[in-house]
């Protein structure tokens, strides 16, 4: 089985369309979505496109998905784009997000039992990073039997071993950190290979389309921060290390 893993689309429809058109994604047996699909500039269209994948798609809930459901129910979001996105969703889309599972598990050949979550197995907001200590990884993975664990949340692609557990973060399709492009991963159960992938994007064209089609009143500022500009891996790791509460 070959599985394409897409995480943190954040409603950036042009990036999602580009990834879904990749030959390896078209040929994949399954597409696993590890959360935060719609909180962003084109939420309705993004969910509709993912729903059209039917049974080829396995969904996992992310913190931003949960927050959209909460905002749609009347709880104010601290993020203007999420508050706006929640107000655009149809009732069936809110229901879909509300019913998403926190985890999915697949048997993937040489990769073994593979667990897919959004942030960590313990929660959808917990911070864990490529350079987190083995002790920290041990805490986060305690009690889990999976040989491979796939996470998202931090928009930072990496592959590493943590005391014999293979940990994969595909990065972000819609809001990448480090370098620009739609980030995703390909898992091959037959060979045991994990490949981090980047689909090239034209930032100017993506930005122009979002401005033209989104409807979010703050879209130009959003594009300026997350499309025209990309936070470096060093910047992101510095901020996330504080969120991880390192001494």
N, C-alpha and C positions, 0 to 999 in steps of 0.2 A: 504493500500500500504506500502511495505517495500522498503526502498531506501538505497543502499550502497553508501557512499560518499568517493571518492578517490581524493586526492589532491597532487600536487607537486611530481609527479612521477619522474620527472627530468631524464628521459631516463634510469632509472635503471630497465632493463627488468626482471632480476631475482626476484626482489621484487614485481613487478607488477604481474608476473606469480603466485607467491605464494599467493597474495591477491585474485586474480581472481579464484583460486582453493578453497578458503574457502567455506564451505557449505553455510554459510549465504549470501555470495556474489552470489554464483551459484543460490540460491533460491530467491534472491531479484527481485522485479518487475522492478526496474530501477537501473542503476549505474550512478551517477552524478559525472562528472570530473570537479573539480573546479580549473583548470588551471595549467600551468607550467608542461606540460606532457612530453616534449621531450628534453629540454635543458639539456643535459647530455651525458653519454658515449655510449648509444645505441639508438639513436633517431629514426632511420628508423624503426627498429624492434618494438619499443615501439608503435609508431603511427599505424603501421600495425595491431598489436594485438588489440589495442583499436578500430580501425575501424571495425575489425571482429565482435565486439559486436553488430553492426548494430543499430537498433532502441532502443535497451535496454539501450544505452548510451546517456546521455545528456551532452553536452560539454559546458564549460565556458572558455573564454580566460583569460590567466594570463599574467603578465608583461613579463615573459620569453618567452612565445609563441609569443607575439608581437615583442619582440626583435629578435627572430629567423627570423621572416618575414623581419624585417628591415635589418638584417645582410645578408640574402639571396638576398636582393635588393641592396646591396653594402655598407650599413652603417656598420662601424666597431664596433664590440662589445667589451666592456672592459673585458669580460670574455673569456679566451681562449677556454674553453670547449664549450661555446655557439657559438663562431665564427666557430669552427671546426664542430659542429653539424649542423649549418646552411648550411655549404658547402656540407653536406652529403644528405640533404633532396631532395627528388624528387619534381618535379614541382607540382604534384597533392597534395603532403603533405604540401608544402608552401601555396598553394591555400586553403587547408582545414584550416590551422591555421589562415590565413588572414581573413577567413569568420566567425570565431567563435564569438558568442555573448558575451557581457559583463555580462549578467545575465540570469538566468533561474528562473521561478516561478512555483511552484507546490502547489496544495491543498492537504495537508497531514493529513486529519482527525483531530485527537486531537491536532496535532501540528499546525493546521491552515494553513494560507497562508505562504508558506516557500520560502524565497528568497535565491538563491545561487549566490554568487559572488566570485571573487578571493581574493582581499584584503579587500576592503570596497565597499559599494554601490556607493561611490563617485569616485573611481579610483582603478587601478590595482596595485598601488605601495604604497598606503597610509598605514601607520603603525597603528595598533590598537591591544591591548594586553589584556590578561586576567585581569591584575591589572590596566588597564586604568580607570580613574575616570568616575563616572556617567555623569559628565558634558561633558567629552570628548566623551563618547558613545552617549550622546544626540545629539551632533553636527554631528557625523558620521551617525547616523540613522535618522536624521531630515528629515521629509517629506516622510518617508517610512511607508507603511501600514502593512507590514508583521508581523506576530506574532512570526515567527522563522526566523533567519538569519544565514546562513551558510557561513563561510569565510575560507580562507586558507592563503597562502602567508608566514606566519611566521614559519611554520613547528613546531608549538607548540600546541599540542592538549589541548582543554579545553571546558567546558560547563559552562555557567554562565547566570544569568539574568541581564539585563540592563534596568531598569525601565519597567518591565513586558515583555520585548522582550527576548526570549530565543536565545542566541547566541552560535553557535557551531563552533569549529575549529577541523577538524578531524586529524590535524597533517600532516605529510608527509610520503608518501609511500616510496620514494626513498632516501630522505636526512633527516632523523629524528633528532630532537634535544631532549635532555633529556635522553632517553634510546634507545638502539638499537632495531630495529625491524620495520617492515612496519606498519605504523600507518594509520588507517582509521576509519570511523564511520558508525553506522547503525541507521537509523531513522525508527521508526515504527509508522505509522499514526494511526493504530488501537488502540494501547495502549498508545500512546503519549511518548513512551520511546526513549531516545537517549543514545546509548551505544558507548563509545570510545573503539576501538578495536586495538590490536597489534598482527600482525602475526609474530611469531618468525622466525628469519633468522640466518643462519650460516655465520657470517661475513667473515670467511676465504674462504668458498666456493663461496660466492657472489663476493668477491674480485678477486679470481682466475679466475672466469668466465669473469668478466669485463676485466681483463688484457688480457685474451686469445682472446676475441671476439670483443672488442670495436674498436681498430684501432686508438684511440686518442693517440697522442704522449705523452701526459702528464697523461696517465691513472694511472700509479703507484702512482704518487703524489696525484691524485684525490681520489683514493681508500684509501690512507693513511689518508687523511683529513676527508672523509665522510663515510667510511665504517669501516676501522680498528679503527678509532677514531670517537667519537660522542661528539659534543659540549654539555655541560650540560645545563639544563634549566636556571641555574643562569647566566652562561656566555651569553646565547642568550638573556635573558631578559635585562641584563645590556647594551648590544649593541643596542638592539631594542628600549629601553627606550630613548636612545640618538637620535635615528632616528625618534622617535615620537616627539622629541623636547620638552621634559618635562623641566620645569623650574628647 
